[in-house]
Amino acid sequence: MATAEATKQHKPVGASISQTRRRDRIRRHARLRKKVSGTAQRPRLVVNRSSRHIHVQLVDDLTGTTLAAASSIEADVRAVDGDKKAHSVRVGQLIAERAKAAGIDEVVFDRGGYSYGGRIAALADAAREGGLKF
């Protein structure tokens, strides 16, 4: 019979908090990816967030191609006054515009293992207001 101590998952010796959080986020994203897949008609809206920037892509998983992309690194987003959340809103607006230009109305939202709140929610709300349906 296994004891409670033997069944607990322990973090690797020497692993920092940031390494543990990153590992856990990657596990959550892998679980999410089992269920979420994009097509040409309804691509996957992939969000990647760093401490400073946010990136978003529309991906067709059947062909493995990126149909449209937007990022807070772009000049017109950097020109926006405000905090990182304001930049996320602008990126959401940009991806909605580019999706419309590519003839895309519906997407599958892939939050990338990040919790749905803050910058991720601001980006998603702006994309919805721009006309994308999740």
Helices and strands as residue ranges (DSSP letters): H 4-7, H 17-35, E 44-49, E 54-60, E 65-71, H 75-78, H 84-101, E 108-110, H 119-129
